[in-house]
Amino acid sequence: MILDGKLVAKVRRDQLAQRCEAFKKKSGRRPGLAVILVGEDPASQVYVRNKIAACNEVGISSVERRLSASATQEKIADEIRALNEDKNIDGILLQLPLPKGLKAEPLTEMIRPDKDPDGLTMDNLGRLFVGRPRAISCTPFGVMKILEHYQIPLEGRHAVVVGRSQIVGKPMAQLLLAANCTVTICHSKSHDLESLTLLGDIVVVAAGRPELLGKSAFKKDAVVIDVGIHRLSKDDGTTKLVGDVRAQELDGWVKAITPVPGGVGPMTITMLLENTLNLAEAHL
Ligand code: NAD
């Protein structure tokens, strides 16, 4: 079975559009997301453009604050302080990575936790840890919504997460634990990765390594979530998108898998919108 993230994203975005309308009726304004983009990184510009388009689609008003690559730490901090005070802004997103020389963590930490739709602040990460989540990191939150949509049983199942980053692997493991999975976390220092992934009823692969795992890494009828996304050049000069999993090997072997593209990717932006709206509703 293909776990169609595009479809799940569409269903949720339709619901979000209705909730945005209801929010507007109640509050007299639209939920507001501010995106701070520092520098000219082309990939970041595309991500920001996509986020703003997605906001428009569901009825979230967005503002973009562009700062030059030479902006100082203090200048970005000033921008965050102003947006923290702005009553029309419910979510503030600092697009990462920042240009060289700038430190991201002290800046993301300045974002008011009740305006942090990426769930990156320590307050929001801590809340997830103690089981009282506010905004949850968008990619793992999106993975949970795909599993929920397709009614993949989680309780008592063994979930294996490959990757332990702050934005994907760690919150992913926490969410699966909260759903009563038995969770194993693997990372670049784990020995014999495949012996660990083979244990998984559900395996979430977020290693950032193109086509790292194939058929020998998964047990029969596992559910595979491929978070990785990489653009590879082909011999004929064109490019293709691949994940962390060699999906072509898994046909007829695993029970379900997210495709790349069209799996986890579309859910990440959707959950950013959902987090922003949740924060807006909490601001009423
Ligand atoms: P990251 O580089 O911060 O973390 C990668 C993690 O994988 C690390 O914890 C590392 O220990 C582990 N790892 C690396 N090589 C490994 C190996 N050989 N065996 C086991 N573990 C290994 O990356 P990230 O930000 O967590 O993102 C992971 C991947 O997901 C990337 O490909 C990224 O592009 C993708 N991603 C996709 C979306 C989306 O919306 N689809 C969102 C976020 C990240």
Boltz pocket constraint, residues with backbone or C-beta under 6 A from the ligand:
constraints:
  - pocket:
      binder: B
      contacts: [[A, 139], [A, 162], [A, 163], [A, 164], [A, 165], [A, 166], [A, 167], [A, 168], [A, 169], [A, 186], [A, 187], [A, 188], [A, 189], [A, 190], [A, 193], [A, 205], [A, 206], [A, 207], [A, 208], [A, 209], [A, 212], [A, 226], [A, 227], [A, 228], [A, 229], [A, 230], [A, 264], [A, 265], [A, 266], [A, 268]]
      max_distance: 6.0
